[in-house]
Amino acid sequence: MNRILLIAAAAFILLMAPISANAKIYRCTKAADVTGKLPSALPGDTFVMANGDYKLAWLKLSCVGTPEQPIVVVAENQRGARVVGSGCITLLNAAYMVFDGLDFDMAATSSIMKYQGAHHIRVTNCRFTMAMEKDGQTSKWILVGDIWENESCSSGHNRFDHNIFEDKQDGGSLFVIDGSHGGVPQISVHDTIDHNIFRRVGPRASNEKETIRIGVSDLTTQSAWTVVEYNEFEDCDGDPEVVSVKSCDNIIRYNTFHRCLGTLCLRQGFRNRAEGNRFYGEGKTAEFEERTIGCGGVRVYGKDHVIADNYMQGLTGDTWDAGITITNGDATNSSTNYSAHFLPENVQITGNTLIDCKSGIEIGYTNGGKYSKKPVNCLISGNTLVRSPITIHTTMTDSQVKMVDNIITDTDPETQVSDSPLSAQPDVTRVLRDGRVMLRVVRGEQIHYISISGQTMFVE
């Protein structure tokens, strides 16, 4: 639907809704038209921003619309109204507002939009970018939460849709779902990030440069119920975790990742779902800290997660960045050390398809012996792997990882192993006559093979 039809549809909806007697339409041609009147806006007020540059600086808004009569800030022509210069729009206990079609082309600043107890705010059809002006610069473009020291978090039910986020070069995460940290920490709830484009995030940093982060260490046990869906991620290379989930009960689904050096990482928290996503490596690798890094799929820690129905093709990563990575952990899931790597527990990995990945599934990597706690009660079932090897690291010989009803094919399409209780990419010269499968196992610099028979794993 083009923009004229969208505006017509919105006008029809407004005509059908009860109109506040005080609602007004303001036509804005300069920054003062916005900064002077928007902070005192009433339900139903609409601010139409003409083409041009607007230095809104440190604009703080606490205005509150209603579900029927939100306060609307809209570009007269999509992305013709440019918000420029340093500054930040802070939404302090604001509610029921819509920002539509603005172009945020910012100078270096700490955040572009900051939510402090704001709820039911929609940001749609906007573009966000920021200049890189000096070494050591950091920013969080979108920060959703509350005042840090507050006892509770009032933020939630916000939506970010059909926006473009591009060319983040400085440090810091691009998009953060956070909360309040006074007393018992609380996280923003029921936020939705959908139908956006995230592209060109880099260069690589060792940490704190995620494209999206949902939560942080002290919010690990909090349920955010964030939904991230139908987004496009292109060349998002800033952090080993392109999307980092550090809270509970979130859904990451139907997103597409192109050439992203890293993974969708269920880093902390419980009961998260990664489903129906598509990952394409497209041959991309890079050198970072004296090692070659590649494009990965999903990496998981914690318990009760579901990784289902994802499609992965041509992924170039391994070890941390395999198609599906289940390392050991360095803490149990009852630990209160929320910066630790909780062991994978009760994780279901089902219905995924991996084609031509350098490393399809890796299980039990110990990070040089630092992660000693093995996965518990994890099920890998109904997956299809084509020319995408499974690597079992040494410590997995007495683990609680079961593989059931997976289909694995090698370069020869006639060579197929299926319905094995524990299946993996075979070396075709090592498939035994009785149908047992030899798995590749790494011990130091040596490669060994483990024979699988029924539910028993033993060295051949």
C-alpha positions as a LaTeX table, in Angstrom:
\begin{tabular}{lrrr}
\hline
Residue & $x$ (\AA) & $y$ (\AA) & $z$ (\AA) \\
\hline
Met1 & 0.00 & 0.00 & 0.00 \\
Asn2 & 1.54 & 3.37 & $-0.97$ \\
Arg3 & 1.80 & 6.29 & 1.41 \\
Ile4 & $-1.20$ & 8.19 & $-0.03$ \\
Leu5 & $-3.41$ & 5.20 & 0.60 \\
Leu6 & $-1.95$ & 4.77 & 4.09 \\
Ile7 & $-2.71$ & 8.40 & 4.95 \\
Ala8 & $-6.22$ & 8.04 & 3.52 \\
Ala9 & $-6.79$ & 4.90 & 5.57 \\
Ala10 & $-5.51$ & 6.62 & 8.71 \\
Ala11 & $-7.78$ & 9.59 & 8.05 \\
Phe12 & $-10.76$ & 7.27 & 7.66 \\
Ile13 & $-9.95$ & 5.59 & 10.98 \\
Leu14 & $-9.69$ & 8.98 & 12.68 \\
Leu15 & $-13.02$ & 10.04 & 11.22 \\
Met16 & $-14.65$ & 6.91 & 12.55 \\
Ala17 & $-13.16$ & 7.37 & 16.04 \\
Pro18 & $-14.49$ & 9.80 & 18.64 \\
Ile19 & $-12.61$ & 13.09 & 18.24 \\
Ser20 & $-11.41$ & 15.09 & 21.22 \\
Ala21 & $-12.90$ & 18.57 & 21.15 \\
Asn22 & $-9.42$ & 19.96 & 21.79 \\
Ala23 & $-7.54$ & 17.94 & 19.19 \\
Lys24 & $-5.54$ & 20.07 & 16.77 \\
Ile25 & $-3.39$ & 19.66 & 13.68 \\
Tyr26 & $-0.14$ & 21.62 & 13.74 \\
Arg27 & 1.90 & 22.14 & 10.60 \\
Cys28 & 5.58 & 22.40 & 11.51 \\
Thr29 & 8.25 & 24.01 & 9.35 \\
Lys30 & 11.03 & 24.53 & 11.92 \\
Ala31 & 12.30 & 22.91 & 15.11 \\
Ala32 & 10.62 & 25.48 & 17.39 \\
Asp33 & 7.20 & 24.45 & 16.05 \\
Val34 & 7.85 & 20.99 & 17.44 \\
Thr35 & 9.80 & 21.71 & 20.61 \\
Gly36 & 7.47 & 24.56 & 21.62 \\
Lys37 & 4.15 & 22.72 & 21.28 \\
Leu38 & 4.70 & 18.97 & 21.31 \\
Pro39 & 5.55 & 18.71 & 25.05 \\
Ser40 & 2.04 & 20.00 & 25.91 \\
Ala41 & 0.18 & 18.01 & 23.26 \\
Leu42 & $-3.26$ & 16.62 & 24.05 \\
Pro43 & $-4.91$ & 13.38 & 22.90 \\
Gly44 & $-5.63$ & 13.47 & 19.18 \\
Asp45 & $-3.16$ & 16.26 & 18.39 \\
Thr46 & $-1.22$ & 15.74 & 15.14 \\
Phe47 & 2.07 & 17.40 & 14.23 \\
Val48 & 2.80 & 17.36 & 10.49 \\
Met49 & 6.47 & 18.10 & 9.79 \\
Ala50 & 7.24 & 19.66 & 6.40 \\
Asn51 & 10.42 & 18.81 & 4.49 \\
Gly52 & 13.54 & 20.23 & 6.09 \\
Asp53 & 16.05 & 19.84 & 8.91 \\
Tyr54 & 14.96 & 19.95 & 12.56 \\
Lys55 & 17.42 & 20.28 & 15.45 \\
Leu56 & 15.24 & 18.96 & 18.24 \\
Ala57 & 18.21 & 18.76 & 20.64 \\
Trp58 & 17.36 & 17.27 & 24.06 \\
Leu59 & 13.60 & 17.09 & 23.69 \\
Lys60 & 11.81 & 15.56 & 26.69 \\
Leu61 & 8.20 & 14.46 & 26.27 \\
Ser62 & 5.72 & 13.35 & 28.94 \\
Cys63 & 2.54 & 13.82 & 26.94 \\
Val64 & $-0.11$ & 11.12 & 26.99 \\
Gly65 & $-2.60$ & 10.24 & 24.28 \\
Thr66 & $-5.25$ & 7.56 & 24.40 \\
Pro67 & $-5.73$ & 4.29 & 22.48 \\
Glu68 & $-8.41$ & 5.96 & 20.35 \\
Gln69 & $-6.66$ & 9.33 & 20.06 \\
Pro70 & $-2.87$ & 8.94 & 20.06 \\
Ile71 & $-0.61$ & 11.96 & 19.70 \\
Val72 & 0.89 & 11.72 & 16.20 \\
Val73 & 4.14 & 13.19 & 14.86 \\
Val74 & 4.29 & 12.53 & 11.12 \\
Ala75 & 6.45 & 13.65 & 8.20 \\
Glu76 & 4.45 & 15.39 & 5.48 \\
Asn77 & 6.55 & 13.43 & 2.97 \\
Gln78 & 8.06 & 10.18 & 4.13 \\
Arg79 & 11.56 & 10.82 & 5.47 \\
Gly80 & 11.48 & 14.36 & 4.13 \\
Ala81 & 11.60 & 15.74 & 7.68 \\
Arg82 & 15.15 & 15.18 & 8.98 \\
Val83 & 16.00 & 15.23 & 12.66 \\
Val84 & 19.64 & 16.34 & 12.79 \\
Gly85 & 22.37 & 17.43 & 15.16 \\
Ser86 & 23.17 & 16.05 & 18.62 \\
Gly87 & 20.34 & 15.33 & 21.00 \\
Cys88 & 17.84 & 12.75 & 22.13 \\
Ile89 & 14.07 & 12.38 & 22.29 \\
Thr90 & 13.38 & 11.21 & 25.84 \\
Leu91 & 9.93 & 9.78 & 26.47 \\
Leu92 & 9.38 & 10.13 & 30.21 \\
Asn93 & 6.17 & 8.33 & 31.22 \\
Ala94 & 4.75 & 9.22 & 27.81 \\
Ala95 & 2.05 & 7.01 & 26.32 \\
Tyr96 & 0.04 & 6.44 & 23.16 \\
Met97 & 2.20 & 8.36 & 20.73 \\
Val98 & 3.12 & 7.66 & 17.09 \\
Phe99 & 6.26 & 8.80 & 15.25 \\
Asp100 & 5.82 & 8.21 & 11.53 \\
Gly101 & 8.14 & 8.71 & 8.57 \\
Leu102 & 10.94 & 10.79 & 10.15 \\
Asp103 & 14.58 & 10.62 & 9.08 \\
Phe104 & 16.93 & 10.64 & 12.09 \\
Asp105 & 20.32 & 11.59 & 10.61 \\
Met106 & 22.16 & 12.40 & 13.81 \\
Ala107 & 25.50 & 13.77 & 14.85 \\
Ala108 & 27.27 & 11.81 & 17.59 \\
Thr109 & 24.99 & 11.46 & 20.61 \\
Ser110 & 24.39 & 8.97 & 23.42 \\
Ser111 & 20.91 & 7.85 & 22.29 \\
Ile112 & 18.51 & 8.87 & 19.56 \\
Met113 & 15.38 & 7.78 & 21.40 \\
Lys114 & 15.23 & 6.90 & 25.10 \\
Tyr115 & 12.18 & 5.42 & 26.78 \\
Gln116 & 11.85 & 6.01 & 30.52 \\
Gly117 & 8.64 & 4.38 & 31.65 \\
Ala118 & 7.00 & 5.01 & 28.27 \\
His119 & 4.35 & 2.66 & 26.96 \\
His120 & 2.27 & 2.15 & 23.84 \\
Ile121 & 4.64 & 4.22 & 21.70 \\
Arg122 & 4.85 & 3.33 & 18.01 \\
Val123 & 7.80 & 4.27 & 15.78 \\
Thr124 & 7.10 & 3.41 & 12.15 \\
Asn125 & 8.49 & 4.12 & 8.66 \\
Cys126 & 11.48 & 6.02 & 10.09 \\
Arg127 & 15.16 & 5.86 & 9.24 \\
Phe128 & 17.97 & 6.00 & 11.81 \\
Thr129 & 21.67 & 6.64 & 11.35 \\
Met130 & 24.44 & 8.42 & 13.26 \\
Ala131 & 27.80 & 9.89 & 12.31 \\
Met132 & 31.04 & 8.40 & 13.58 \\
Glu133 & 33.01 & 11.45 & 14.71 \\
Lys134 & 35.83 & 10.18 & 16.95 \\
Asp135 & 37.55 & 7.07 & 18.25 \\
Gly136 & 36.04 & 5.66 & 21.40 \\
Gln137 & 32.57 & 6.97 & 20.60 \\
Thr138 & 29.70 & 4.87 & 21.95 \\
Ser139 & 25.93 & 5.05 & 21.69 \\
Lys140 & 22.73 & 3.10 & 22.13 \\
Trp141 & 20.46 & 4.36 & 19.37 \\
Ile142 & 17.22 & 3.04 & 20.85 \\
Leu143 & 17.06 & 2.44 & 24.61 \\
Val144 & 13.77 & 1.13 & 26.00 \\
Gly145 & 13.42 & 0.89 & 29.75 \\
Asp146 & 13.02 & 3.21 & 32.71 \\
Ile147 & 15.07 & 5.49 & 34.92 \\
Trp148 & 17.91 & 3.23 & 36.06 \\
Glu149 & 17.38 & 3.57 & 39.81 \\
Asn150 & 13.57 & 3.27 & 39.76 \\
Glu151 & 12.01 & 0.51 & 41.87 \\
Ser152 & 9.78 & $-0.64$ & 39.01 \\
Cys153 & 9.64 & $-0.43$ & 35.21 \\
Ser154 & 6.56 & 1.15 & 33.61 \\
Ser155 & 7.70 & 0.67 & 30.03 \\
Gly156 & 6.02 & $-1.80$ & 27.71 \\
His157 & 3.74 & $-2.53$ & 24.77 \\
Asn158 & 5.85 & $-0.42$ & 22.42 \\
Arg159 & 6.18 & $-1.17$ & 18.73 \\
Phe160 & 8.99 & $-0.45$ & 16.24 \\
Asp161 & 8.04 & $-1.41$ & 12.71 \\
His162 & 8.99 & $-0.81$ & 9.07 \\
Asn163 & 12.04 & 1.29 & 10.01 \\
Ile164 & 15.57 & 1.31 & 8.60 \\
Phe165 & 18.58 & 1.26 & 10.94 \\
Glu166 & 21.87 & 1.55 & 9.09 \\
Asp167 & 25.59 & 2.28 & 9.32 \\
Lys168 & 26.30 & 2.03 & 13.03 \\
Gln169 & 30.06 & 2.31 & 13.32 \\
Asp170 & 30.69 & 3.31 & 16.94 \\
Gly171 & 30.62 & 1.13 & 20.04 \\
Gly172 & 27.53 & 0.17 & 21.98 \\
Ser173 & 24.43 & $-1.83$ & 21.13 \\
Leu174 & 22.12 & $-0.42$ & 18.49 \\
Phe175 & 18.76 & $-1.41$ & 20.03 \\
Val176 & 18.32 & $-2.32$ & 23.70 \\
Ile177 & 15.33 & $-3.55$ & 25.67 \\
Asp178 & 16.24 & $-2.68$ & 29.26 \\
Gly179 & 14.35 & $-1.77$ & 32.43 \\
Ser180 & 14.71 & $-0.45$ & 35.97 \\
His181 & 17.50 & $-1.59$ & 38.30 \\
Gly182 & 16.55 & $-0.25$ & 41.73 \\
Gly183 & 15.26 & $-2.86$ & 44.18 \\
Val184 & 14.29 & $-5.97$ & 42.24 \\
Pro185 & 15.20 & $-5.25$ & 38.59 \\
Gln186 & 12.30 & $-5.20$ & 36.14 \\
Ile187 & 12.34 & $-5.23$ & 32.34 \\
Ser188 & 10.14 & $-3.55$ & 29.74 \\
Val189 & 7.44 & $-5.99$ & 28.65 \\
His190 & 5.50 & $-6.94$ & 25.52 \\
Asp191 & 7.51 & $-4.81$ & 23.09 \\
Thr192 & 7.51 & $-5.71$ & 19.38 \\
Ile193 & 10.28 & $-5.15$ & 16.83 \\
Asp194 & 8.97 & $-6.12$ & 13.40 \\
His195 & 9.44 & $-5.58$ & 9.66 \\
Asn196 & 12.57 & $-3.45$ & 10.10 \\
Ile197 & 15.83 & $-3.44$ & 8.15 \\
Phe198 & 19.08 & $-3.49$ & 10.15 \\
Arg199 & 22.16 & $-3.18$ & 7.98 \\
Arg200 & 25.86 & $-2.42$ & 8.06 \\
Val201 & 26.74 & $-2.63$ & 11.76 \\
Gly202 & 30.51 & $-2.76$ & 12.28 \\
Pro203 & 33.44 & $-3.01$ & 12.46 \\
Arg204 & 33.65 & $-5.96$ & 14.81 \\
Ala205 & 34.09 & $-5.44$ & 18.56 \\
Ser206 & 34.71 & $-8.20$ & 21.09 \\
Asn207 & 31.62 & $-7.23$ & 23.12 \\
Glu208 & 28.80 & $-4.68$ & 23.60 \\
Lys209 & 27.95 & $-4.06$ & 19.97 \\
Glu210 & 24.88 & $-6.21$ & 19.45 \\
Thr211 & 22.37 & $-5.12$ & 16.83 \\
Ile212 & 19.54 & $-6.01$ & 19.25 \\
Arg213 & 19.90 & $-6.88$ & 22.91 \\
Ile214 & 16.91 & $-7.97$ & 24.98 \\
Gly215 & 17.85 & $-7.65$ & 28.63 \\
Val216 & 21.11 & $-7.57$ & 30.53 \\
Ser217 & 22.71 & $-9.69$ & 33.25 \\
Asp218 & 20.61 & $-8.55$ & 36.24 \\
Leu219 & 17.42 & $-8.89$ & 34.14 \\
Thr220 & 18.21 & $-12.50$ & 33.20 \\
Thr221 & 15.31 & $-14.05$ & 35.13 \\
Gln222 & 12.76 & $-11.41$ & 34.09 \\
Ser223 & 10.10 & $-12.21$ & 31.47 \\
Ala224 & 10.19 & $-9.58$ & 28.72 \\
Trp225 & 7.79 & $-11.25$ & 26.27 \\
Thr226 & 9.52 & $-9.33$ & 23.47 \\
Val227 & 8.72 & $-10.40$ & 19.91 \\
Val228 & 11.31 & $-9.83$ & 17.17 \\
Glu229 & 9.82 & $-10.87$ & 13.84 \\
Tyr230 & 9.99 & $-10.36$ & 10.07 \\
Asn231 & 13.14 & $-8.22$ & 10.24 \\
Glu232 & 16.04 & $-8.20$ & 7.76 \\
Phe233 & 19.60 & $-8.20$ & 9.12 \\
Glu234 & 22.28 & $-7.43$ & 6.53 \\
Asp235 & 26.03 & $-7.33$ & 7.28 \\
Cys236 & 25.47 & $-6.90$ & 11.01 \\
Asp237 & 29.00 & $-7.71$ & 12.14 \\
Gly238 & 29.50 & $-5.56$ & 15.24 \\
Asp239 & 29.29 & $-8.28$ & 17.89 \\
Pro240 & 29.56 & $-12.09$ & 18.07 \\
Glu241 & 25.88 & $-11.92$ & 19.10 \\
Val242 & 23.90 & $-10.21$ & 16.34 \\
Val243 & 20.75 & $-10.61$ & 18.43 \\
Ser244 & 21.45 & $-11.26$ & 22.11 \\
Val245 & 18.65 & $-12.52$ & 24.36 \\
Lys246 & 19.32 & $-11.99$ & 28.07 \\
Ser247 & 15.86 & $-12.43$ & 29.57 \\
Cys248 & 12.96 & $-14.89$ & 29.51 \\
Asp249 & 9.94 & $-15.76$ & 27.37 \\
Asn250 & 10.94 & $-13.96$ & 24.17 \\
Ile251 & 10.20 & $-15.00$ & 20.60 \\
Ile252 & 12.64 & $-14.42$ & 17.72 \\
Arg253 & 10.91 & $-15.60$ & 14.54 \\
Tyr254 & 10.69 & $-15.26$ & 10.76 \\
Asn255 & 13.72 & $-12.97$ & 10.51 \\
Thr256 & 16.32 & $-13.18$ & 7.73 \\
Phe257 & 20.05 & $-12.83$ & 8.33 \\
His258 & 22.31 & $-12.10$ & 5.34 \\
Arg259 & 26.11 & $-12.20$ & 5.73 \\
Cys260 & 26.08 & $-11.52$ & 9.48 \\
Leu261 & 29.32 & $-12.45$ & 11.25 \\
Gly262 & 27.87 & $-13.91$ & 14.44 \\
Thr263 & 24.77 & $-15.64$ & 15.73 \\
Leu264 & 21.32 & $-15.22$ & 17.14 \\
Cys265 & 22.35 & $-16.01$ & 20.71 \\
Leu266 & 20.05 & $-17.17$ & 23.50 \\
Arg267 & 22.72 & $-15.96$ & 25.89 \\
Gln268 & 20.88 & $-15.86$ & 29.22 \\
Gly269 & 17.37 & $-16.54$ & 30.46 \\
Phe270 & 14.82 & $-19.29$ & 30.02 \\
Arg271 & 11.94 & $-20.35$ & 27.74 \\
Asn272 & 12.98 & $-18.40$ & 24.66 \\
Arg273 & 12.06 & $-19.46$ & 21.12 \\
Ala274 & 14.06 & $-19.06$ & 17.90 \\
Glu275 & 11.83 & $-20.30$ & 15.10 \\
Gly276 & 11.33 & $-19.93$ & 11.39 \\
Asn277 & 14.38 & $-17.72$ & 10.88 \\
Arg278 & 16.57 & $-17.86$ & 7.75 \\
Phe279 & 20.36 & $-17.52$ & 7.79 \\
Tyr280 & 22.54 & $-17.09$ & 4.70 \\
Gly281 & 26.35 & $-16.95$ & 4.90 \\
Glu282 & 26.95 & $-16.17$ & 1.23 \\
Gly283 & 30.65 & $-17.01$ & 1.57 \\
Lys284 & 31.46 & $-14.20$ & 3.98 \\
Thr285 & 34.32 & $-14.47$ & 6.50 \\
Ala286 & 36.65 & $-11.97$ & 8.20 \\
Glu287 & 39.78 & $-11.86$ & 10.32 \\
Phe288 & 39.37 & $-10.72$ & 13.92 \\
Glu289 & 41.82 & $-11.06$ & 16.82 \\
Glu290 & 44.04 & $-13.42$ & 14.85 \\
Arg291 & 41.30 & $-15.86$ & 13.91 \\
Thr292 & 38.91 & $-16.31$ & 11.04 \\
Ile293 & 35.31 & $-15.62$ & 11.97 \\
Gly294 & 32.25 & $-16.57$ & 9.94 \\
Cys295 & 28.49 & $-16.36$ & 9.73 \\
Gly296 & 26.58 & $-18.52$ & 12.19 \\
Gly297 & 23.03 & $-19.47$ & 13.08 \\
Val298 & 21.81 & $-19.98$ & 16.65 \\
Arg299 & 23.90 & $-20.36$ & 19.84 \\
Val300 & 22.19 & $-21.37$ & 23.08 \\
Tyr301 & 22.66 & $-21.34$ & 26.87 \\
Gly302 & 20.12 & $-21.76$ & 29.66 \\
Lys303 & 17.05 & $-23.94$ & 29.84 \\
Asp304 & 13.69 & $-24.70$ & 28.29 \\
His305 & 14.45 & $-23.06$ & 24.94 \\
Val306 & 13.05 & $-24.12$ & 21.57 \\
Ile307 & 15.04 & $-23.80$ & 18.32 \\
Ala308 & 12.69 & $-24.91$ & 15.57 \\
Asp309 & 12.08 & $-24.74$ & 11.82 \\
Asn310 & 15.02 & $-22.47$ & 11.01 \\
Tyr311 & 16.70 & $-22.60$ & 7.59 \\
Met312 & 20.48 & $-22.18$ & 7.31 \\
Gln313 & 22.47 & $-22.18$ & 4.10 \\
Gly314 & 26.12 & $-21.60$ & 3.32 \\
Leu315 & 27.08 & $-20.58$ & 6.85 \\
Thr316 & 30.83 & $-20.08$ & 7.17 \\
Gly317 & 31.30 & $-20.14$ & 10.95 \\
Asp318 & 32.31 & $-22.89$ & 13.33 \\
Thr319 & 33.04 & $-23.42$ & 17.05 \\
Trp320 & 31.04 & $-20.47$ & 18.46 \\
Asp321 & 29.38 & $-19.74$ & 15.12 \\
Ala322 & 28.15 & $-23.07$ & 13.79 \\
Gly323 & 24.69 & $-23.40$ & 12.32 \\
Ile324 & 23.52 & $-24.52$ & 15.77 \\
Thr325 & 25.97 & $-24.24$ & 18.67 \\
Ile326 & 25.49 & $-25.98$ & 22.02 \\
Thr327 & 28.63 & $-25.41$ & 24.06 \\
Asn328 & 29.21 & $-26.57$ & 27.61 \\
Gly329 & 28.48 & $-24.05$ & 30.36 \\
Asp330 & 30.39 & $-22.72$ & 33.34 \\
Ala331 & 27.38 & $-22.53$ & 35.71 \\
Thr332 & 24.17 & $-24.40$ & 36.43 \\
Asn333 & 20.80 & $-22.83$ & 35.75 \\
Ser334 & 20.23 & $-22.26$ & 39.46 \\
Ser335 & 23.27 & $-20.00$ & 39.70 \\
Thr336 & 22.87 & $-16.36$ & 40.71 \\
Asn337 & 25.98 & $-15.39$ & 38.75 \\
Tyr338 & 24.03 & $-13.86$ & 35.89 \\
Ser339 & 27.10 & $-13.04$ & 33.84 \\
Ala340 & 27.99 & $-16.73$ & 33.65 \\
His341 & 27.31 & $-19.10$ & 30.75 \\
Phe342 & 24.50 & $-21.35$ & 31.99 \\
Leu343 & 24.67 & $-24.91$ & 30.73 \\
Pro344 & 22.12 & $-25.82$ & 28.02 \\
Glu345 & 19.26 & $-27.72$ & 29.66 \\
Asn346 & 15.92 & $-29.03$ & 28.35 \\
Val347 & 16.66 & $-27.48$ & 24.95 \\
Gln348 & 14.63 & $-28.77$ & 21.99 \\
Ile349 & 16.18 & $-28.43$ & 18.53 \\
Thr350 & 13.64 & $-29.61$ & 15.98 \\
Gly351 & 12.78 & $-29.33$ & 12.30 \\
Asn352 & 15.76 & $-27.21$ & 11.26 \\
Thr353 & 17.33 & $-27.44$ & 7.80 \\
Leu354 & 21.07 & $-26.89$ & 7.29 \\
Ile355 & 22.59 & $-26.95$ & 3.81 \\
Asp356 & 26.25 & $-26.50$ & 2.86 \\
Cys357 & 27.30 & $-25.11$ & 6.24 \\
Lys358 & 30.94 & $-25.32$ & 7.26 \\
Ser359 & 29.80 & $-26.64$ & 10.64 \\
Gly360 & 26.21 & $-27.75$ & 10.98 \\
Ile361 & 25.85 & $-28.54$ & 14.69 \\
Glu362 & 28.57 & $-28.35$ & 17.36 \\
Ile363 & 28.02 & $-29.87$ & 20.79 \\
Gly364 & 30.10 & $-29.58$ & 23.93 \\
Tyr365 & 32.85 & $-27.08$ & 23.18 \\
Thr366 & 34.69 & $-26.36$ & 26.47 \\
Asn367 & 36.36 & $-23.03$ & 25.62 \\
Gly368 & 39.78 & $-24.33$ & 26.47 \\
Gly369 & 38.52 & $-26.22$ & 29.50 \\
Lys370 & 36.77 & $-23.21$ & 31.05 \\
Tyr371 & 33.27 & $-24.63$ & 30.50 \\
Ser372 & 33.08 & $-27.92$ & 32.39 \\
Lys373 & 29.31 & $-28.34$ & 32.79 \\
Lys374 & 27.74 & $-30.47$ & 30.07 \\
Pro375 & 24.33 & $-30.04$ & 28.43 \\
Val376 & 21.47 & $-31.75$ & 30.24 \\
Asn377 & 18.39 & $-33.37$ & 28.69 \\
Cys378 & 18.71 & $-31.76$ & 25.25 \\
Leu379 & 16.92 & $-33.23$ & 22.23 \\
Ile380 & 17.98 & $-32.82$ & 18.60 \\
Ser381 & 15.25 & $-34.33$ & 16.44 \\
Gly382 & 13.74 & $-34.15$ & 12.98 \\
Asn383 & 16.47 & $-31.94$ & 11.52 \\
Thr384 & 17.86 & $-32.21$ & 8.00 \\
Leu385 & 21.57 & $-31.65$ & 7.38 \\
Val386 & 23.01 & $-31.61$ & 3.87 \\
Arg387 & 26.80 & $-31.38$ & 3.64 \\
Ser388 & 26.79 & $-29.77$ & 7.10 \\
Pro389 & 28.85 & $-31.81$ & 9.60 \\
Ile390 & 28.04 & $-32.39$ & 13.23 \\
Thr391 & 30.99 & $-32.08$ & 15.61 \\
Ile392 & 30.85 & $-33.76$ & 19.01 \\
His393 & 33.58 & $-32.49$ & 21.34 \\
Thr394 & 35.33 & $-34.94$ & 23.62 \\
Thr395 & 33.38 & $-34.21$ & 26.77 \\
Met396 & 30.13 & $-35.30$ & 25.14 \\
Thr397 & 30.81 & $-39.02$ & 25.47 \\
Asp398 & 28.67 & $-39.21$ & 28.62 \\
Ser399 & 26.36 & $-36.25$ & 28.00 \\
Gln400 & 22.57 & $-36.10$ & 28.01 \\
Val401 & 22.14 & $-35.02$ & 24.40 \\
Lys402 & 19.86 & $-37.24$ & 22.31 \\
Met403 & 19.58 & $-37.17$ & 18.54 \\
Val404 & 16.49 & $-38.80$ & 17.06 \\
Asp405 & 15.06 & $-39.05$ & 13.54 \\
Asn406 & 17.49 & $-36.64$ & 11.90 \\
Ile407 & 18.30 & $-36.97$ & 8.19 \\
Ile408 & 21.89 & $-36.46$ & 7.10 \\
Thr409 & 23.16 & $-36.49$ & 3.53 \\
Asp410 & 26.70 & $-36.25$ & 2.24 \\
Thr411 & 27.98 & $-35.03$ & $-1.12$ \\
Asp412 & 26.56 & $-38.13$ & $-2.75$ \\
Pro413 & 22.77 & $-37.67$ & $-2.80$ \\
Glu414 & 22.37 & $-41.47$ & $-2.62$ \\
Thr415 & 24.22 & $-41.56$ & 0.71 \\
Gln416 & 21.72 & $-40.87$ & 3.43 \\
Val417 & 21.39 & $-41.79$ & 7.08 \\
Ser418 & 17.99 & $-41.42$ & 8.69 \\
Asp419 & 15.94 & $-42.52$ & 11.68 \\
Ser420 & 19.07 & $-43.18$ & 13.73 \\
Pro421 & 18.68 & $-42.59$ & 17.49 \\
Leu422 & 21.84 & $-40.49$ & 17.35 \\
Ser423 & 22.69 & $-39.32$ & 13.84 \\
Ala424 & 25.28 & $-36.99$ & 12.42 \\
Gln425 & 27.19 & $-36.14$ & 9.28 \\
Pro426 & 28.95 & $-39.42$ & 8.40 \\
Asp427 & 32.30 & $-39.97$ & 6.83 \\
Val428 & 30.86 & $-42.21$ & 4.07 \\
Thr429 & 33.78 & $-44.64$ & 4.32 \\
Arg430 & 32.99 & $-45.15$ & 7.99 \\
Val431 & 29.31 & $-46.02$ & 7.94 \\
Leu432 & 29.25 & $-49.48$ & 9.47 \\
Arg433 & 27.45 & $-52.40$ & 7.88 \\
Asp434 & 24.93 & $-52.60$ & 10.70 \\
Gly435 & 23.89 & $-49.00$ & 10.08 \\
Arg436 & 25.78 & $-47.38$ & 12.93 \\
Val437 & 27.11 & $-43.89$ & 12.22 \\
Met438 & 30.58 & $-42.60$ & 12.93 \\
Leu439 & 30.61 & $-39.08$ & 14.39 \\
Arg440 & 33.55 & $-36.71$ & 14.08 \\
Val441 & 35.01 & $-35.93$ & 17.51 \\
Val442 & 37.71 & $-33.38$ & 18.28 \\
Arg443 & 40.36 & $-34.18$ & 20.90 \\
Gly444 & 42.90 & $-31.40$ & 20.93 \\
Glu445 & 44.36 & $-31.30$ & 17.43 \\
Gln446 & 43.34 & $-34.88$ & 16.65 \\
Ile447 & 40.12 & $-36.05$ & 15.02 \\
His448 & 38.59 & $-39.29$ & 16.27 \\
Tyr449 & 35.38 & $-41.08$ & 15.40 \\
Ile450 & 32.68 & $-42.25$ & 17.79 \\
Ser451 & 30.37 & $-45.11$ & 16.90 \\
Ile452 & 26.70 & $-44.69$ & 17.76 \\
Ser453 & 24.55 & $-47.71$ & 18.54 \\
Gly454 & 21.07 & $-47.20$ & 19.95 \\
Gln455 & 21.32 & $-44.78$ & 22.86 \\
Thr456 & 24.93 & $-45.75$ & 23.66 \\
Met457 & 27.94 & $-43.73$ & 22.56 \\
Phe458 & 31.33 & $-45.48$ & 22.67 \\
Val459 & 34.77 & $-45.17$ & 21.13 \\
Glu460 & 35.25 & $-47.62$ & 18.23 \\
\hline
\end{tabular}
